[in-house]
Amino acid sequence: MKKTFKKQMAVVFGAIAMIGYLSVRFFPAQEQSASPVISTKDETKHMQIYMMDSDKTLVPLSIPVSEEMSEEDKLALMFSYMSGKQEIKGFAPLFTKECTLQSSSIKNGIVSLYFDDSLKNYDKENELRILEAITWGATQFHDIEQVKLYLNDKQLTSMPNAQTPIPEILNRSIGINHFETSTTTLHDSASLTVFYTKKVQGNEYMVPKSKRVAQSQGDALKASVENILSDISVSSALDQPLYADDIKVSSFDVYDGSLIVNLNKNILASNRTVKQDVYNALVLSLAALPGIEKVEVRVDGVTVSPKDQKEDMVSVYALTYNEVQF
Protein backbone atom coordinates (compact mmCIF):
# COMPACT_ATOMS: atom_id res chain seq x y z
CA MET A 1 0.00 0.00 0.00
CA LYS A 2 2.81 2.42 0.92
CA LYS A 3 4.65 1.69 -2.33
CA THR A 4 1.46 2.38 -4.30
CA PHE A 5 0.93 5.67 -2.45
CA LYS A 6 4.53 6.76 -3.08
CA LYS A 7 4.16 5.93 -6.76
CA GLN A 8 0.94 7.99 -6.95
CA MET A 9 2.67 10.93 -5.25
CA ALA A 10 5.57 10.66 -7.69
CA VAL A 11 3.16 10.86 -10.61
CA VAL A 12 1.40 13.90 -9.08
CA PHE A 13 4.75 15.62 -8.45
CA GLY A 14 5.78 14.90 -12.02
CA ALA A 15 2.50 16.34 -13.29
CA ILE A 16 2.96 19.50 -11.21
CA ALA A 17 6.51 19.94 -12.48
CA MET A 18 5.38 19.35 -16.07
CA ILE A 19 2.63 21.99 -15.69
CA GLY A 20 5.10 24.54 -14.37
CA TYR A 21 7.47 23.88 -17.25
CA LEU A 22 4.90 23.77 -20.05
CA SER A 23 3.03 26.89 -18.93
CA VAL A 24 6.15 29.04 -19.28
CA ARG A 25 8.19 27.13 -21.87
CA PHE A 26 5.68 26.56 -24.65
CA PHE A 27 3.16 29.36 -24.07
CA PRO A 28 4.80 32.82 -24.07
CA ALA A 29 3.11 35.61 -22.14
CA GLN A 30 0.57 37.74 -23.95
CA GLU A 31 -0.31 41.36 -23.36
CA GLN A 32 -2.63 41.41 -20.37
CA SER A 33 -6.28 42.37 -20.51
CA ALA A 34 -7.40 45.36 -18.45
CA SER A 35 -9.96 43.21 -16.64
CA PRO A 36 -9.33 40.01 -14.65
CA VAL A 37 -9.90 36.78 -16.55
CA ILE A 38 -10.40 34.54 -13.54
CA SER A 39 -12.54 35.01 -10.45
CA THR A 40 -14.21 33.01 -7.70
CA LYS A 41 -17.96 33.30 -8.03
CA ASP A 42 -21.05 31.15 -7.61
CA GLU A 43 -20.67 28.76 -10.53
CA THR A 44 -24.42 28.03 -10.61
CA LYS A 45 -24.88 31.43 -12.30
CA HIS A 46 -22.56 30.51 -15.16
CA MET A 47 -21.89 27.59 -17.45
CA GLN A 48 -19.12 26.94 -19.94
CA ILE A 49 -19.45 26.45 -23.66
CA TYR A 50 -16.50 25.51 -25.85
CA MET A 51 -16.20 27.53 -29.04
CA MET A 52 -13.56 27.52 -31.77
CA ASP A 53 -11.49 30.50 -32.89
CA SER A 54 -9.94 31.07 -36.33
CA ASP A 55 -6.94 28.88 -35.40
CA LYS A 56 -9.28 25.98 -34.58
CA THR A 57 -8.45 26.33 -30.89
CA LEU A 58 -11.22 25.49 -28.42
CA VAL A 59 -11.81 28.26 -25.90
CA PRO A 60 -14.06 27.78 -22.84
CA LEU A 61 -16.46 30.71 -22.51
CA SER A 62 -18.51 31.35 -19.36
CA ILE A 63 -22.04 32.49 -20.13
CA PRO A 64 -24.70 33.60 -17.63
CA VAL A 65 -27.51 31.13 -16.94
CA SER A 66 -30.49 31.01 -14.61
CA GLU A 67 -29.90 29.22 -11.31
CA GLU A 68 -33.24 27.46 -11.81
CA MET A 69 -32.12 25.70 -15.00
CA SER A 70 -31.68 21.94 -14.75
CA GLU A 71 -28.47 20.34 -15.96
CA GLU A 72 -30.42 18.72 -18.78
CA ASP A 73 -31.60 22.16 -19.93
CA LYS A 74 -28.05 23.53 -19.66
CA LEU A 75 -26.76 20.71 -21.84
CA ALA A 76 -29.40 21.49 -24.47
CA LEU A 77 -28.42 25.17 -24.29
CA MET A 78 -24.76 24.23 -24.71
CA PHE A 79 -25.49 22.58 -28.06
CA SER A 80 -27.55 25.58 -29.13
CA TYR A 81 -24.52 27.84 -28.65
CA MET A 82 -22.23 25.31 -30.35
CA SER A 83 -24.65 25.47 -33.29
CA GLY A 84 -24.49 29.28 -33.52
CA LYS A 85 -27.43 30.30 -31.31
CA GLN A 86 -25.77 33.67 -30.75
CA GLU A 87 -22.77 35.23 -32.46
CA ILE A 88 -19.75 35.68 -30.20
CA LYS A 89 -17.02 37.96 -31.53
CA GLY A 90 -13.97 36.03 -32.67
CA PHE A 91 -15.57 32.58 -32.48
CA ALA A 92 -17.32 30.29 -34.92
CA PRO A 93 -19.94 27.58 -34.26
CA LEU A 94 -18.64 24.02 -34.21
CA PHE A 95 -21.64 22.74 -36.15
CA THR A 96 -22.38 23.90 -39.70
CA LYS A 97 -26.07 24.03 -38.88
CA GLU A 98 -28.18 23.24 -35.86
CA CYS A 99 -27.32 20.17 -33.82
CA THR A 100 -30.22 19.26 -31.57
CA LEU A 101 -29.80 17.32 -28.35
CA GLN A 102 -32.94 15.18 -28.33
CA SER A 103 -32.67 14.19 -24.68
CA SER A 104 -30.18 13.43 -21.92
CA SER A 105 -30.10 11.36 -18.76
CA ILE A 106 -27.68 11.43 -15.82
CA LYS A 107 -27.11 8.36 -13.69
CA ASN A 108 -24.20 7.24 -11.51
CA GLY A 109 -21.92 9.99 -12.80
CA ILE A 110 -22.58 9.15 -16.46
CA VAL A 111 -24.51 11.41 -18.82
CA SER A 112 -26.08 9.79 -21.87
CA LEU A 113 -26.63 12.23 -24.73
CA TYR A 114 -29.15 11.27 -27.43
CA PHE A 115 -29.00 12.80 -30.92
CA ASP A 116 -30.70 12.43 -34.27
CA ASP A 117 -28.86 12.83 -37.58
CA SER A 118 -28.23 16.51 -36.80
CA LEU A 119 -25.15 15.34 -34.87
CA LYS A 120 -23.51 14.90 -38.29
CA ASN A 121 -23.73 18.62 -39.08
CA TYR A 122 -20.00 19.34 -38.85
CA ASP A 123 -16.90 19.30 -41.03
CA LYS A 124 -14.81 16.13 -40.86
CA GLU A 125 -11.60 18.01 -40.10
CA ASN A 126 -13.17 19.41 -36.93
CA GLU A 127 -14.33 16.04 -35.60
CA LEU A 128 -11.77 15.71 -32.80
CA ARG A 129 -12.55 19.27 -31.65
CA ILE A 130 -16.27 18.39 -31.64
CA LEU A 131 -15.64 15.34 -29.45
CA GLU A 132 -13.42 17.33 -27.08
CA ALA A 133 -15.92 20.21 -26.82
CA ILE A 134 -18.82 17.87 -26.04
CA THR A 135 -16.83 15.94 -23.44
CA TRP A 136 -15.38 18.94 -21.62
CA GLY A 137 -18.65 20.85 -21.78
CA ALA A 138 -20.72 17.99 -20.37
CA THR A 139 -18.27 17.13 -17.56
CA GLN A 140 -18.21 20.64 -16.11
CA PHE A 141 -21.10 19.67 -13.83
CA HIS A 142 -20.42 18.17 -10.38
CA ASP A 143 -22.34 14.95 -10.90
CA ILE A 144 -21.08 14.18 -14.42
CA GLU A 145 -17.75 12.40 -14.81
CA GLN A 146 -18.29 10.39 -17.97
CA VAL A 147 -20.12 10.81 -21.29
CA LYS A 148 -21.89 8.39 -23.62
CA LEU A 149 -23.09 9.43 -27.07
CA TYR A 150 -26.08 7.94 -28.89
CA LEU A 151 -27.07 8.44 -32.51
CA ASN A 152 -30.62 7.34 -33.31
CA ASP A 153 -30.66 5.37 -30.03
CA LYS A 154 -27.46 3.44 -30.86
CA GLN A 155 -24.39 4.03 -28.69
CA LEU A 156 -21.46 5.38 -30.67
CA THR A 157 -18.00 3.81 -30.51
CA SER A 158 -16.67 6.26 -33.10
CA MET A 159 -17.73 9.66 -34.35
CA PRO A 160 -20.07 9.54 -37.38
CA ASN A 161 -18.24 11.56 -40.06
CA ALA A 162 -14.52 10.71 -39.88
CA GLN A 163 -14.82 7.72 -37.53
CA THR A 164 -12.60 9.15 -34.78
CA PRO A 165 -12.61 6.41 -32.09
CA ILE A 166 -14.54 7.17 -28.90
CA PRO A 167 -12.85 5.76 -25.77
CA GLU A 168 -14.88 3.22 -23.82
CA ILE A 169 -14.60 5.58 -20.86
CA LEU A 170 -15.12 9.05 -22.30
CA ASN A 171 -14.10 11.76 -19.83
CA ARG A 172 -11.68 14.67 -19.60
CA SER A 173 -8.70 12.35 -19.88
CA ILE A 174 -9.37 12.58 -23.63
CA GLY A 175 -7.63 15.96 -23.41
CA ILE A 176 -8.35 19.14 -25.31
CA ASN A 177 -6.73 21.18 -28.08
CA HIS A 178 -4.39 18.44 -29.21
CA PHE A 179 -2.32 19.15 -32.28
CA GLU A 180 -1.91 15.47 -33.06
CA THR A 181 -4.02 14.01 -35.83
CA SER A 182 -6.99 11.90 -34.80
CA THR A 183 -5.80 8.29 -34.96
CA THR A 184 -6.72 5.06 -33.23
CA THR A 185 -3.77 5.47 -30.82
CA LEU A 186 -4.36 9.10 -29.92
CA HIS A 187 -6.21 8.46 -26.68
CA ASP A 188 -4.22 5.43 -25.49
CA SER A 189 -1.94 7.66 -23.40
CA ALA A 190 -2.42 9.90 -20.38
CA SER A 191 -3.30 13.57 -20.83
CA LEU A 192 -1.89 16.53 -18.92
CA THR A 193 -3.71 19.86 -19.37
CA VAL A 194 -2.01 23.25 -19.12
CA PHE A 195 -3.71 26.66 -19.34
CA TYR A 196 -2.22 29.62 -21.18
CA THR A 197 -3.42 33.01 -22.39
CA LYS A 198 -4.50 33.89 -25.90
CA LYS A 199 -5.75 37.03 -27.58
CA VAL A 200 -8.88 36.66 -29.69
CA GLN A 201 -10.23 39.79 -31.37
CA GLY A 202 -8.46 41.98 -28.81
CA ASN A 203 -9.75 40.09 -25.76
CA GLU A 204 -7.61 37.84 -23.57
CA TYR A 205 -8.78 34.33 -22.72
CA MET A 206 -7.48 31.45 -20.64
CA VAL A 207 -7.16 28.44 -22.94
CA PRO A 208 -6.50 24.79 -21.99
CA LYS A 209 -4.16 22.62 -24.05
CA SER A 210 -3.39 18.97 -23.37
CA LYS A 211 -0.13 17.14 -23.92
CA ARG A 212 -0.02 13.40 -24.44
CA VAL A 213 2.18 11.56 -21.94
CA ALA A 214 2.79 7.82 -22.15
CA GLN A 215 1.01 6.19 -19.22
CA SER A 216 4.04 4.05 -18.41
CA GLN A 217 6.38 6.98 -17.71
CA GLY A 218 5.56 7.75 -14.07
CA ASP A 219 8.83 8.24 -12.16
CA ALA A 220 10.75 8.69 -15.42
CA LEU A 221 8.53 11.67 -16.23
CA LYS A 222 9.28 13.21 -12.83
CA ALA A 223 13.02 12.82 -13.30
CA SER A 224 13.09 14.13 -16.88
CA VAL A 225 10.92 17.16 -16.13
CA GLU A 226 13.00 18.08 -13.07
CA ASN A 227 16.13 17.95 -15.23
CA ILE A 228 14.51 20.23 -17.82
CA LEU A 229 13.38 22.67 -15.15
CA SER A 230 16.87 22.88 -13.67
CA ASP A 231 18.28 24.00 -17.04
CA ILE A 232 15.56 26.32 -18.34
CA SER A 233 15.07 29.88 -17.12
CA VAL A 234 11.46 31.03 -16.95
CA SER A 235 12.31 34.23 -18.78
CA SER A 236 14.16 32.48 -21.62
CA ALA A 237 10.99 31.76 -23.62
CA LEU A 238 9.32 35.13 -23.01
CA ASP A 239 9.52 38.43 -24.83
CA GLN A 240 10.04 40.40 -21.63
CA PRO A 241 12.00 39.28 -18.52
CA LEU A 242 9.28 38.54 -15.95
CA TYR A 243 11.55 36.62 -13.61
CA ALA A 244 15.23 36.33 -12.83
CA ASP A 245 15.15 32.53 -12.48
CA ASP A 246 12.89 29.52 -12.94
CA ILE A 247 9.82 28.60 -10.90
CA LYS A 248 10.35 25.44 -8.89
CA VAL A 249 8.06 23.31 -6.76
CA SER A 250 9.82 22.89 -3.41
CA SER A 251 7.09 20.74 -1.87
CA PHE A 252 3.44 19.80 -2.14
CA ASP A 253 0.78 18.12 -0.06
CA VAL A 254 -2.46 16.41 -1.06
CA TYR A 255 -5.27 15.59 1.35
CA ASP A 256 -9.01 15.07 0.88
CA GLY A 257 -8.89 16.49 -2.65
CA SER A 258 -6.99 19.62 -1.57
CA LEU A 259 -3.62 20.38 -3.18
CA ILE A 260 -1.14 22.74 -1.49
CA VAL A 261 1.86 23.67 -3.62
CA ASN A 262 4.88 25.45 -2.18
CA LEU A 263 6.93 27.38 -4.78
CA ASN A 264 10.08 29.46 -4.77
CA LYS A 265 9.82 33.25 -4.92
CA ASN A 266 9.94 33.54 -8.70
CA ILE A 267 6.16 33.53 -9.00
CA LEU A 268 6.28 36.96 -7.35
CA ALA A 269 6.69 40.22 -9.26
CA SER A 270 9.25 42.85 -8.30
CA ASN A 271 6.76 44.49 -5.92
CA ARG A 272 6.34 41.14 -4.09
CA THR A 273 2.79 40.58 -5.32
CA VAL A 274 1.86 37.41 -7.16
CA LYS A 275 2.05 37.62 -10.94
CA GLN A 276 -1.60 37.44 -12.02
CA ASP A 277 -1.22 35.74 -15.41
CA VAL A 278 1.15 33.05 -14.12
CA TYR A 279 -1.04 32.47 -11.04
CA ASN A 280 -4.14 32.08 -13.22
CA ALA A 281 -2.47 29.57 -15.53
CA LEU A 282 -0.97 27.63 -12.62
CA VAL A 283 -4.17 27.39 -10.56
CA LEU A 284 -6.34 26.40 -13.52
CA SER A 285 -3.77 23.80 -14.59
CA LEU A 286 -3.50 22.32 -11.09
CA ALA A 287 -7.29 22.33 -10.81
CA ALA A 288 -7.44 20.19 -13.96
CA LEU A 289 -5.54 17.34 -12.27
CA PRO A 290 -7.82 14.36 -11.53
CA GLY A 291 -9.23 14.25 -8.01
CA ILE A 292 -8.26 17.82 -7.11
CA GLU A 293 -11.08 19.94 -5.66
CA LYS A 294 -9.16 22.79 -4.01
CA VAL A 295 -5.82 24.48 -4.72
CA GLU A 296 -3.58 26.67 -2.55
CA VAL A 297 -0.33 28.30 -3.68
CA ARG A 298 2.37 29.17 -1.16
CA VAL A 299 5.80 30.78 -1.24
CA ASP A 300 8.09 29.80 1.63
CA GLY A 301 5.06 28.44 3.46
CA VAL A 302 3.02 31.66 3.12
CA THR A 303 -0.15 31.66 0.99
CA VAL A 304 -0.01 33.95 -2.04
CA SER A 305 -2.97 35.05 -4.15
CA PRO A 306 -4.16 38.03 -6.22
CA LYS A 307 -5.36 41.09 -4.30
CA ASP A 308 -9.05 40.56 -5.07
CA GLN A 309 -9.06 36.94 -3.89
CA LYS A 310 -10.20 36.55 -0.29
CA GLU A 311 -9.81 32.81 0.22
CA ASP A 312 -6.43 31.14 0.73
CA MET A 313 -7.61 27.89 -0.83
CA VAL A 314 -9.48 28.14 -4.12
CA SER A 315 -12.32 25.72 -4.82
CA VAL A 316 -12.16 24.21 -8.29
CA TYR A 317 -15.94 24.53 -8.54
CA ALA A 318 -15.86 28.26 -7.73
CA LEU A 319 -13.52 29.21 -10.57
CA THR A 320 -15.10 31.38 -13.25
CA TYR A 321 -13.08 32.66 -16.19
CA ASN A 322 -13.53 33.92 -19.75
CA GLU A 323 -16.88 35.54 -18.93
CA VAL A 324 -18.96 36.62 -21.92
CA GLN A 325 -21.54 39.35 -21.44
CA PHE A 326 -24.49 39.62 -23.81
N, C-alpha and C positions, 0 to 999 in steps of 0.2 A: 504493500500500500504506500509506504514512504517513497519507494523508488518511483512509483507511478506519479505521486504528487510532485516530486522533484522534477520529473520529466515534463509535467504539465507547466510548472513554473518556468522551466527553461524555455519552453515554446512561447509562453507569454512574454518573457523578457526579450526573446528574439524578435517577437512581433513589435514590441514597443520600440526597440532599437531600430528596426526596419522602418517604422513609421517616422521616427525622428529624422532618419537619413533621407528617405524618399521625399518628405515634405519640403526639405530645403535643397536637396540635390537635383531633383528632376523638375521641380515646379518653381521657377523664379518668382520673386515678389512682383506684384502688380501695383500700380498706383492705387492708393486707398480711396474708398468711397467716403463721402463726407458723413454718411450716416452709418451706424453700426449694422453689421450683417448677421449678427448672432445675438440672441437675447434669451432670457428665461421667462417664459410666459405660460399661461394655461393652454396646454396643447389641444384641449377640446375645442378651442375657438378657431383652430387652424387645421388644415390637412395639407399634405404634400402631393403635388402632381409632378411627374417627370416629363419635361418637354425637351425638344432637341434644337440646338442652335445651328448656325450655318456650317459649323465644322463637324456636325453629327455627334456632338457631345451632349449627353443627357445632363440636364440641370434640374435639381429638385427645387420647386417653387412652392412657397407656403401661401395658400389662399385662405381667406376667411370663410368659415362655415358656421352654421347655426349649431349651438350646443345640443339642440333637440334632435338633430339628425342621427339616424341609426347608422351603424357601420355599413350595412347593406346599401343604404342610400348614398353614403359617401363614396362607396366603390363605384356605383353607377355614375355619380357625378365625375369621378376621376376619369372614366372612359369618355365622358362627354367633352371634357377639356382636352384629352388626348386626341379627340376627333375634330378639334377646332371650334368648340362651343363659343369661345371668346378669344379674340386676337390678343396676344401678348407680345409686346414689342421685342423683336430680336429672336423670337422662337417660332417654330413651325409645328403643326400637328404631326403626330406620328402616323396617323391613319389618313389615307388619301380621301376618304369620305367616311361618313359616320359608322363607328363600330358600336353596336348596342350590346350591353351586358343584359342578357335575358333575365337571369336570376343569379343569386349567390346564396350559399349556406356556410355557416361557420360551426365547426364541431371539433372538439379536442385539439384546438390549435391549428386546424387545417381549414382553409377557405376553399370551397369548390366554386369555380366561376364557370357559368354556362353561357355559351354563345351560339348564335346562328352563323350563317355564312358571312355575315358582316365582319367577322374576325379576320377574314382574308383581305380586307381593304387596306393593304400596305404594300410598299415596294419591297421586293425580295432582299435587296442590299441592306435594308434597315431591320431585318428580321431579328438579329441578335439584340439590337437596341429595344425593339418591341418587347421581347421576352424579359429583358432586364428591367424595363420601365414598369411592366405589369407586376413583376415579382417584388421589386423594391417598393412600389406604391402600395401593394396589398399588405405587405408585412410591416407597415408603419404602425399598425394598430396593436395594442397590448396583447390581445388574445389571438393574434394570427402569427404563426411561425412558419407555416408551410402553405404552398399554393398548388392546387390541381386545376387544370384547364380542360374544359369539355367543349367539343364542337358537335352540335346536333346530337347531344346526349352521349357522345362517345368520348372517353378520356383520351387526351392526346399524349403520345409519347415523343412526338416531334412536332415542330411548328408546321403549319399547313402549306406555306408557299415555297420555302427553300429547304424544308425538312431539317432545320436545326434541331439536334436532339434535345429533349427535355429531360433533365435528371429525374430519377425516380423520386428523390426527395428534393423538391424545388423550393429553395429558400434563399436568403441573402448570400449564402456561400457561393452562389453562381457568379457573384461579382458584378461590377458595373463599369461601363466605359472602358472595356478592353479594346486594345488595338489589334489583338490577334484576330485572325479570320475564324469564322465559326466552323469548327470541325468536330468530329466525333470525340476527339481527345481533349477538347478545350476545357471541359468542366471536370476532368478527372483529377485535378490538382486543387490544393487549398488556395483560398483567395484572401489577400490582405488589402484593405481599403484605406486610402489616404485622401484627405481633403486638401484642396488648394484653391487659390482665388483665380477668377477669370473675369475679364471685362466683356460684356455683351451689350452692344448698343449704348456704351457709355456708363452702364451700371455694373457694379461689382457683385459677383456671386461666389458662394462657396460651392465647389464642385467635387464630388467623390470620383476617384479613379482606383480601380483594383489592379493588383499585380498578381500574376499566377506564381505560386510557390509550390514546388513539389512536396507532397505530403510527407515524404520520407525524410526530409531534411532535419527538422527538429533542432538538436544541439548544433549540428553543422551550420545551420542558418544563424544561430546566435553567435557562433565564433566568427563566421565570415563577416557578418554585419558589424560586429564590434571592431574588427580589423579595419573595415572601410571607414568607420566613424573616426578611428584614431588618426587617420591620414588625411581626412577631408575637412577643410575649414568651412564653416557655415557660410561665410561671406564669399567663398570662391565661386559659387554658381550664381551670384546675384549681381545686379547692375550697380547697386550701391552698398557700401559696407555697413550692414546692420549690426554685426557683431565682430568682436576681435578674435573669437575662437569658436570651436564647435560646441553644440549643445550635447550634453551627455546625461544619460540616466544613471544616477549614482545608486539609487535603490528604488524598490517598489514594494507595495503590499496589496494583497487582494483578500477581501473577506466579505462574505454575504453579498456578492455582486458589486462591491465598492472597490474601486481601484485608486490607490494613492501613489502618485509618481513623484519622486524627489529628483530634481534636476540641478545642474550647476547654474551659475549666475548668468549665463549667456542668453537666457530667454528674456532678460531684463534689458530695457533701453538705457541710454546714458543717464536719464533722470531717475533711474531705479524703479520705474513702473514697468509692468509687464507689457511686452510688445503685442498689441491687439491682434494683428493678422496671424502671427505665429501661434499665439494662444488659441485662437479660433480653430486653426487647422489642426493643432495638436489635440484639443479636447474633442472635436468631432471625430477625429481618427481613432482616438482611444475609445470613444463611445461606440464605435462600430465593431469593436472586438466582441466576439460571442460571449454572452453571459455577464457582460458589464452593464450595470444599471446606474452607477454613479461614478463620477470622476473628480479627483482633487489633485491640483498641481501645487507642488511645494518647491521652494529653493532654500537649501540649508535647513530643512525642517519647518520652514515658515510658509504658510499658504499664500499663494499669489493669485490675483485675479484682476480683471479690468475694474476700473473705478465704479462703474454702474452695476456691478454684480455684488449682491449682498451676501449670498450664501458661499461658504467655503467649498462645499461639495456640490457639484452640479448634477442634477438628475438628468439622465439621458432622455427621459420622457418629457422634460420641461424645456428642452432646447428648441427654439424656433429660429429659423434663419431663411434668408432669401424671400422675405415677405413681399407679396405683390398686392398692391392696392388698386381696386377698380373704382 
